[in-house]
Amino acid sequence: MNIEVLLDADAVARRAAAFIADAARTAVSARGRFVFAVSGGRTPWIMLRVLAEEELPWEAVEVVQVDERVAPEGHTDRNLTHLRESLLERAPLKPGQIHAMPVAAEDLAGAAREYGDVLRNLTAPSGRLDLVHLGLGPDGHTASLIPEAPELEVLDAPVAVTGVYQGRRRMTLTYPVLNDARQVLWVVTGDDKREMLLRLREGDAAIPAGRVAAGAAVVLADRAAAGHGRV
């Protein structure tokens, strides 16, 4: 795991955007497509607005969601709402290039299976996402993989539906997908993440984030999260 400490959240967002842009160019050059999974959060929305300004082969970019809250279309709780505002409305992407988790479905378990099919079709023949962007919660969660939740043990499906967490059920990618990604990019900002960032670096499997494979992982953290560079 490579950890890079930057001054503040804005610097992290800009560095993350540059990292994703480089990964996109490399993937399209090598395989003709870039399939990128994005998480939510204030710093990531800045990251995506910066990314939208990059000169990329946008026609070959496919964006999927790491996780999503079960909330109405257009609701501010939905990551998709901010994803559209930050990236779709700013970059030369077609709406069909952003693949929304189907959290409005009545049958959420069936919808999760369908989203797994979407992922398999997008990533064929390798079945691997090119890049997964992850955040880190103050409780050590990542994606919507929550401490002590049964979804932590899902190893036979790429997508799972959670119970209620912070007022909402969620749909989330599972460890098999996250750990098979070609690259993992962690974006970690804020002093409330300091303890969990240390545990992530140590590979502490007692927290959900610590169970994500570290071999192809890069962490971009601000000085607040890193304890002013002591990580």
Helices and strands as residue ranges (DSSP letters): E 2-6, H 9-31, E 34-38, H 42-51, G 58-60, E 61-65, E 67-69, H 79-83, I 84-88, G 95-97, E 98-99, H 108-123, E 131-134, G 150-153, E 159-161, E 170-173, H 175-180, E 184-188, G 191-193, H 194-201, G 208-211, E 217-222
